[in-house]
């Protein structure tokens, strides 16, 4: 009778260890999230443009989309968020995009070539 008790406790500990290592997402959910991310990236490329797409980071976990990176304007930030929210399977969007202020240097005076005076002999 003593032998089954010795096996029970280690077996129970192993089961708890496996349960603790279980990921928070199933393989199916991870696949769904990857598909949602791909759809968002494709939609952003057509709606906003490829130049902006390279600067925007898109993460999806359990259908929750997180957007991060710099954008040129508040309008662009809102358009990107709306585009992401319009993709099927998106539960919500956390828009962490930041509007970057680009300072434009003052215009420099143009170099106007000077014409040397003409001298007569």
N, C-alpha and C positions, 0 to 999 in steps of 0.2 A: 504494500500500500504506500510505502514511503517513496518508491520510484516514480509514480505518476506525479506526485507533488513537486519533485525536483525538476521534472520536465515542463510542468505547467508554468512556473514562474519565468524561466528564460523564454519560453514561447510567447508568453504574454508581453514581455519586454520587447521582443523582436516585433510583434504586431504593433505596439505603440510607436516604435521607431519608424516603421514603414508608414504609418499614418501621419507622423509628423513631417516626413519627407515628401508627402504628396503635394504637387504643385497646385496653386490656386486656380489654375485654368485647365480644363480638359483639352485633349488634343484637338477635338472638334471645335472648341471655342477659339483656340489659338489659330486654327485654320480660318475660321470666320473672321477673326480680327485682321489677319494678314490680307484677306480678300477685301475687307472694308478699307484698309490702308491703301491698297493698290487702286481701288475705285476712287478714293479721295484724291490721290496723286494725279490720276488721269483727268479727273474733273477739274482740278486746279490748273493743270497744264492748258486745258482748253478755255476755261473761264477767266483766268487771271494772266496766264502767260508763263512760258518756261523760265524766264529770267527770275521771276519771283519764286518759282517752285524750288529752285536749288537752295534758296536761303531758308525756306520754311521746313521745319521738322514736324512730322506727323507721327504720333504714337497712338495706338489703339489697344485698350485693355477692357475686355468684357463689354465691348460696344461703346465705351467712353473714349472720345477722341480728345487728345491734347495737342494743341498747336503751339509751336514756339519758334522764335526767330525774329529777325528784323523785317519790317515792311516800310514802304515809303510814305504812307498816309493812313489816317484813321479810316478813310473810305475803303482803302485796300484791305485793311484789317477786317472790317465788317463784311466785305465781299467774300473773303477767304473763309471766314467763320460760317457764313450763310451757305456757301458751296459745300463745305464739309457736312453741315447739318442736313443737307438735302440728299445725302447718300443713304440708300436703304441699309438698315441694320444699325445705324448710329443711334445710340441711346441718348447721348448728350455730348456737347462740345465745350471744352475748357479752352478758351481763347487767350493764350498767354503771349500772343504776338506783340511786339513792341515797335511803336512808330519811332523810326530813327530820324533825328533832325540832321539834315545835311546842310552844312554851312557853305554858302556860295561865296567865293572870294570876290571882292569888288573888281569891276572890270579895269584892266590896265589900259593906259592910253596906247593907241596904235602907233607903231613906228612908221613915221612918214619919211620917206627918203628925201633928202634935200638935194636940190639940183644946184650944181656949182654955177656961179655967174659966168656968163659968156663974155669973153674979152675980145675986142677987135684989134687987129694989128695995125 
